[in-house]
C-alpha cells in the first residue's frame, strides 16, 4: 500500500477545511447529491469525504457501513493531490492499492473515482468518491 504523499500546503488546506464548519453529522442536502451520484453511476458506494490530518471521514455516505477510515489507506488522499478526476479501474492490480485493507478486505474496493472539490484559493479537500 502506498499512502498518498502529504501536500506541502496541507496545513493551509486543513485550516480552510476547518473554517467551513462542516461536522460529521449527516445532512440531507449532501445525502441527496450522494444518492444521485450512486444512481447515476450505478455504483454500490458513493461518499462525500473530508480528508483530515490523520483520517478521512464521510460527511455523506451511501452504501458503506463505516463513517471514516485512516488517511493512509484512503483513496481520497490521492484524489486531492490533482485537479482532475482520480480514477482507479481495478484497485486489486494497481500497485498503490492492491494490498490496501479496503481492497483485500471489506468493502473489497475494485473501482474508484474521486473528484476533488475546490474551495477557497483552489484548495482541494472534499472529494466525492464512487
ROTORLO-736588 format. One record per atom (N, C-alpha, C, O): residue in one letter; x, y negated, z. Coordinates in steps of 0.02 Angstrom, whole numbers, padded with zeros to 5 digits, always signed. Example, Ala and Ser with C-alpha at 12.3 -4.5 7.8 and 13.67 -1.06 7.14 Angstrom:
REM ROTORLO-736588
A+00660+00284+00390/A+00615+00225+00390/A+00660+00165+00390/A+00712+00166+00423/S+00642+00112+00354/S+00684+00053+00357/S+00645-00002+00394/S+00670-00057+00402/
REM end
This chain:
REM ROTORLO-736588
X+00042+00059+00000/X+00000+00000+00000/X+00044-00062+00000/X+00093-00066+00037/X+00028-00109-00042/X+00065-00171-00045/X+00020-00229-00023/X-00021-00254-00062/X+00028-00251+00039/X-00011-00309+00061/X+00005-00370+00017/X+00061-00377-00008/X-00044-00412+00008/X-00034-00472-00032/X+00016-00518+00004/X+00016-00522+00065/X+00059-00550-00034/X+00104-00599-00002/X+00063-00656+00027/X+00010-00674+00002/X+00089-00686+00080/X+00056-00743+00111/X+00078-00805+00073/X+00138-00819+00068/X+00031-00843+00045/X+00050-00903+00007/X+00085-00955+00051/X+00071-00959+00110/X+00129-00993+00021/X+00166-01045+00058/X+00119-01095+00090/X+00135-01123+00143/X+00062-01108+00059/X+00015-01157+00086/X-00040-01126+00128/X-00094-01155+00136/X-00028-01066+00156/X-00081-01030+00192/X-00105-01067+00254/X-00165-01066+00269/X-00061-01101+00290/X-00083-01139+00349/X-00132-01193+00329/X-00182-01204+00362/X-00117-01227+00274/X-00163-01279+00249/X-00229-01248+00227/X-00283-01274+00242/X-00225-01192+00191/X-00285-01158+00167/X-00329-01139+00226/X-00390-01149+00224/X-00299-01111+00279/X-00337-01091+00338/X-00368-01152+00373/X-00424-01147+00399/X-00333-01207+00375/X-00359-01268+00405/X-00422-01291+00367/X-00472-01309+00398/X-00419-01290+00301/X-00476-01311+00260/X-00534-01263+00271/X-00591-01286+00277/X-00521-01198+00273/X-00574-01149+00285/X-00608-01162+00352/X-00670-01160+00356/X-00569-01175+00404/X-00598-01189+00470/X-00642-01252+00469/X-00692-01255+00505/X-00622-01301+00429/X-00661-01363+00425/X-00729-01352+00392/X-00774-01394+00399/X-00737-01296+00358/X-00802-01281+00327/X-00854-01261+00379/X-00914-01261+00365/X-00831-01244+00439/X-00875-01223+00494/X-00921-01165+00474/X-00980-01164+00490/X-00892-01117+00439/X-00928-01057+00420/X-00913-01004+00473/X-00854-00990+00486/X-00964-00975+00502/X-00953-00922+00550/X-00973-00855+00519/X-00993-00852+00461/X-00966-00802+00559/X-00978-00735+00532/X-01051-00714+00535/X-01068-00658+00515/X-01095-00757+00559/X-01166-00741+00562/X-01195-00741+00491/X-01186-00789+00454/X-01230-00686+00472/X-01260-00684+00405/X-01309-00742+00394/X-01344-00763+00440/X-01311-00766+00333/X-01358-00819+00314/X-01391-00799+00249/X-01359-00777+00202/X-01456-00807+00247/X-01496-00787+00190/X-01471-00820+00125/X-01472-00789+00073/X-01450-00883+00129/X-01429-00918+00068/X-01369-00884+00035/X-01363-00884-00026/X-01324-00856+00075/X-01268-00818+00047/X-01289-00748+00027/X-01268-00722-00024/X-01332-00718+00068/X-01354-00650+00054/X-01393-00645-00012/X-01388-00594-00046/X-01431-00697-00029/X-01468-00696-00093/X-01419-00690-00151/X-01431-00651-00198/X-01366-00728-00149/X-01316-00727-00203/X-01281-00660-00205/X-01268-00633-00259/X-01265-00632-00148/X-01230-00568-00145/X-01275-00512-00171/X-01252-00468-00207/X-01339-00513-00152/X-01385-00462-00178/X-01392-00469-00254/X-01395-00419-00289/X-01395-00530-00278/X-01399-00542-00350/X-01338-00514-00386/X-01344-00481-00438/X-01278-00527-00359/X-01216-00501-00389/X-01217-00425-00390/X-01196-00394-00440/X-01240-00394-00337/X-01243-00320-00334/X-01288-00293-00390/X-01271-00245-00424/X-01345-00325-00399/X-01391-00303-00452/X-01364-00317-00521/X-01365-00274-00565/X-01338-00378-00532/X-01314-00398-00598/X-01257-00353-00622/X-01255-00334-00681/X-01212-00336-00577/X-01153-00297-00596/X-01161-00223-00583/X-01115-00183-00596/X-01219-00203-00557/X-01235-00133-00545/X-01179-00099-00505/X-01152-00048-00526/X-01164-00128-00447/X-01112-00101-00404/X-01143-00081-00337/X-01198-00103-00320/X-01108-00039-00300/X-01133-00017-00235/X-01120-00068-00180/X-01159-00073-00132/X-01067-00107-00186/X-01046-00153-00134/X-01034-00222-00165/X-01002-00228-00217/X-01059-00274-00132/X-01044-00343-00151/X-01033-00381-00086/X-01071-00373-00038/X-00982-00423-00084/X-00963-00458-00023/X-00945-00530-00037/X-00922-00547-00092/X-00957-00573+00011/X-00927-00640+00014/X-00881-00638+00073/X-00904-00633+00130/X-00816-00642+00061/X-00768-00634+00115/X-00732-00699+00130/X-00725-00743+00087/X-00711-00704+00192/X-00668-00759+00213/X-00601-00727+00231/X-00598-00684+00275/X-00548-00746+00197/X-00482-00720+00212/X-00452-00764+00266/X-00435-00822+00255/X-00446-00735+00326/X-00419-00770+00384/X-00346-00751+00393/X-00317-00717+00351/X-00316-00774+00447/X-00245-00763+00459/X-00227-00688+00459/X-00181-00667+00425/X-00265-00647+00496/X-00249-00576+00502/X-00304-00530+00478/X-00293-00469+00473/X-00362-00557+00463/X-00418-00516+00443/X-00452-00547+00382/X-00440-00605+00364/X-00494-00508+00351/X-00543-00536+00306/X-00610-00516+00336/X-00621-00458+00353/X-00654-00564+00343/X-00719-00548+00370/X-00772-00565+00319/X-00762-00607+00275/X-00828-00532+00326/X-00880-00534+00275/X-00936-00582+00296/X-00975-00567+00342/X-00940-00637+00263/X-00995-00684+00275/X-01060-00655+00249/X-01113-00663+00280/X-01056-00622+00193/X-01114-00588+00165/X-01091-00520+00141/X-01039-00513+00110/X-01132-00469+00156/X-01111-00401+00145/X-01172-00360+00124/X-01220-00353+00161/X-01168-00332+00064/X-01221-00287+00041/X-01188-00222+00022/X-01148-00219-00025/X-01204-00168+00058/X-01181-00102+00039/X-01121-00075+00077/X-01097-00021+00060/X-01097-00111+00127/X-01039-00088+00165/X-01055-00092+00239/X-01083-00142+00262/X-01038-00041+00277/X-01055-00039+00348/X-01010-00083+00390/X-01030-00103+00445/X-00951-00100+00367/X-00904-00140+00407/X-00920-00214+00403/X-00956-00236+00358/X-00894-00253+00450/X-00902-00326+00447/X-00835-00362+00438/X-00833-00423+00431/X-00781-00324+00437/X-00715-00353+00423/X-00664-00297+00410/X-00677-00239+00425/X-00607-00316+00383/X-00550-00270+00377/X-00488-00311+00392/X-00491-00373+00397/X-00433-00278+00399/X-00369-00313+00407/X-00349-00348+00342/X-00363-00322+00288/X-00318-00405+00348/X-00296-00440+00289/X-00245-00399+00249/X-00245-00401+00187/X-00204-00361+00283/X-00153-00321+00250/X-00180-00271+00201/X-00149-00258+00149/X-00238-00242+00216/X-00267-00193+00169/X-00320-00223+00124/X-00350-00188+00084/X-00331-00288+00130/X-00384-00320+00091/X-00364-00328+00018/X-00306-00342+00002/X-00412-00318-00025/X-00404-00334-00096/X-00409-00409-00105/X-00376-00439-00148/X-00452-00440-00065/X-00465-00512-00071/X-00403-00555-00056/X-00396-00610-00082/X-00358-00529-00014/X-00296-00564-00002/X-00256-00573-00065/X-00219-00622-00073/X-00263-00526-00112/X-00231-00532-00178/X-00271-00580-00222/X-00243-00619-00260/X-00337-00576-00217/X-00380-00617-00261/X-00369-00691-00250/X-00373-00730-00298/X-00356-00713-00189/X-00348-00785-00176/X-00281-00813-00201/X-00270-00873-00198/X-00238-00770-00225/X-00172-00792-00250/X-00176-00822-00320/X-00130-00857-00341/X-00229-00808-00357/X-00233-00831-00426/X-00293-00876-00437/X-00331-00890-00391/X-00300-00897-00499/X-00356-00941-00518/X-00410-00903-00558/X-00465-00928-00567/X-00393-00844-00581/X-00437-00805-00623/X-00467-00747-00583/X-00442-00732-00529/X-00519-00715-00609/X-00544-00655-00576/X-00487-00604-00569/X-00447-00594-00614/X-00486-00571-00512/X-00437-00519-00497/X-00473-00453-00503/X-00518-00438-00464/X-00452-00413-00552/X-00489-00352-00568/X-00442-00292-00563/X-00387-00292-00591/X-00465-00241-00528/X-00430-00177-00524/X-00478-00125-00552/X-00532-00113-00523/X-00461-00094-00607/X-00505-00046-00640/X-00507+00021-00603/X-00560+00052-00600/X-00451+00043-00577/X-00450+00106-00539/X-00398+00099-00484/X-00338+00108-00496/X-00421+00084-00424/X-00376+00073-00367/X-00337+00137-00349/X-00283+00132-00319/X-00363+00195-00367/X-00328+00257-00350/X-00264+00268-00390/X-00223+00309-00371/X-00255+00230-00444/X-00193+00236-00483/X-00153+00172-00484/X-00099+00170-00513/X-00179+00119-00455/X-00143+00056-00452/X-00092+00059-00395/X-00111+00073-00337/X-00028+00047-00409/X+00025+00053-00359/X+00013+00012-00297/X+00033+00032-00242/X-00019-00045-00304/X-00031-00089-00246/X-00083-00060-00198/X-00083-00076-00139/X-00127-00017-00223/X-00185+00003-00184/X-00195+00078-00176/X-00235+00099-00135/X-00159+00120-00213/X-00176+00191-00215/X-00171+00226-00147/X-00206+00276-00136/X-00130+00200-00101/X-00127+00230-00034/X-00160+00186+00019/X-00151+00196+00079/X-00200+00138-00003/X-00237+00094+00042/X-00292+00136+00076/X-00326+00175+00043/X-00301+00128+00142/X-00352+00167+00176/X-00423+00154+00150/X-00467+00197+00159/X-00436+00097+00119/X-00501+00084+00090/X-00511+00121+00024/X-00567+00125-00002/X-00456+00147-00003/X-00458+00186-00065/X-00456+00261-00049/X-00494+00300-00078/X-00412+00280-00003/X-00404+00351+00014/X-00459+00377+00060/X-00471+00437+00064/X-00493+00332+00095/X-00548+00350+00140/X-00608+00307+00126/X-00613+00274+00074/X-00655+00309+00173/X-00717+00271+00165/X-00702+00196+00161/X-00666+00171+00204/X-00727+00160+00112/X-00780+00173+00064/X-00756+00200-00003/X-00794+00198-00052/X-00694+00224-00008/X-00668+00255-00070/X-00671+00208-00129/X-00698+00226-00182/X-00645+00148-00121/X-00646+00098-00174/X-00608+00122-00235/X-00553+00149-00230/X-00638+00113-00293/X-00605+00126-00357/X-00601+00061-00396/X-00547+00037-00411/X-00658+00033-00412/X-00660-00030-00450/X-00664-00089-00401/X-00700-00085-00351/X-00629-00142-00417/X-00633-00204-00377/X-00630-00262-00424/X-00590-00263-00471/X-00672-00311-00413/X-00668-00375-00448/X-00681-00429-00396/X-00732-00428-00361/X-00634-00475-00389/X-00641-00530-00342/X-00629-00596-00377/X-00583-00602-00418/X-00670-00644-00361/X-00664-00710-00392/X-00652-00761-00336/X-00695-00770-00293/X-00595-00795-00337/X-00583-00845-00285/X-00628-00906-00295/X-00635-00931-00351/X-00656-00929-00242/X-00696-00990-00244/X-00652-01047-00220/X-00624-01045-00165/X-00646-01097-00262/X-00603-01154-00245/X-00642-01206-00205/X-00700-01221-00220/X-00609-01232-00155/X-00637-01286-00115/X-00586-01343-00113/X-00538-01342-00151/X-00596-01390-00071/X-00555-01450-00065/X-00483-01442-00090/X-00447-01397-00067/X-00464-01484-00136/X-00396-01485-00160/X-00375-01422-00196/X-00315-01408-00201/X-00423-01383-00221/X-00406-01322-00258/X-00390-01263-00214/X-00367-01212-00238/X-00402-01269-00148/X-00388-01213-00102/X-00433-01155-00119/X-00493-01162-00127/X-00403-01095-00125/X-00440-01034-00142/X-00442-00991-00079/X-00391-00968-00055/X-00503-00980-00054/X-00505-00944+00009/X-00566-00902+00019/X-00567-00862+00066/X-00615-00908-00022/X-00678-00874-00009/X-00696-00831-00069/X-00738-00851-00109/X-00664-00772-00078/X-00680-00734-00138/X-00746-00697-00134/X-00765-00670-00082/X-00780-00696-00190/X-00836-00649-00198/X-00805-00586-00225/X-00768-00588-00274/X-00821-00531-00195/X-00792-00468-00215/X-00846-00418-00233/X-00898-00415-00201/X-00833-00378-00285/X-00879-00325-00306/X-00841-00259-00302/X-00870-00206-00318/
REM end
